[in-house]
Amino acid sequence: MATEKSKPRKALDSKLRKDLERVIVRARNVVAADVADRLRELNVHEGKRGALSDEQAELRNRLRAHGRQIGDIRNSQSGAQEIGRLVQECAYEQWHRMIFVRFLAENGFLRDPDYNQPVELEGEGGLFELAEESNVDPWVLGGRFATAALPAIFRKGDPLLEVRLSQETQRDLNDLLKSLSPEVFTADDSLGWVYQFWQSEEKDRVNASGDKIDGRSIPAVTQLFTEHYMVLFLLHNTLGAWHAGKVLAEKP
């Protein structure tokens, strides 16, 4: 259900915030486990392509190249390659596409580029119906719609988004996303919480381990979302204070 643009937006209610955290933590575990299986099926971690089709082998090569770019190490002798970072980034992109498409739809910003019309998720002419008619995954179609308006969000040719999750995992993720109230997607601070909750279990793990924080772990423990009340406090006591002082100073 699209939200009227004129409707005031407010911070996410504490109960809805807990619901969002529960869903995102669960989604991360579900999608990361499945992505790891899919990458192994493509022999991304192996030195040789194995019995893959040419199309699969081409995707494998692009995934391995991307993995090396983000820090997964390749053994120069065996050709075997780490996939830890690739798994996490691929899992994030898969879930990010789903939840971002719903953010757009709930706020009336998901549009069919062919007709320049807003598209809701369900109902007649909705995303799921259009996807069924085109025999395509609805989140893939939603990503295409989003890319038409926001090309930097989901890059064309991104190998991470070409990985296909199992049907069971996709159903689980659909159910998790559907369990969230529309209000979650219309609060003005929800997107910030989405990222922090994605990192929450990893942050707890890093802090509990006592290990030295390095380049792999620093995002989880340092990139925290600033709560709504604190944003208002900072705004009122910096820009607001400056403006008030300026106005008062100009009064006779």
Secondary structure, DSSP 8 states (H G I E B T S, - for coil): ----TTS------HHHHHHHHHHHHHHHHHHHHHHHHHHHHTTTTSSS--S--HHHHHHHHHHHHHHHHTT--B-TTT--B--HHHHHHHHHHHHHHHHHHHHHHHTT--EETTTTEE--SSSTT-HHHHHHHHTS-HHHHHHHHHHHH-TTTS-TT-GGGG----HHHHHHHHHHHHTS-GGGGTSTTHHHHHHHHHHHHHHHHHHHH-----TTTHHHHH-----HHHHHHHHHHTHHHHHHHHHHHH--
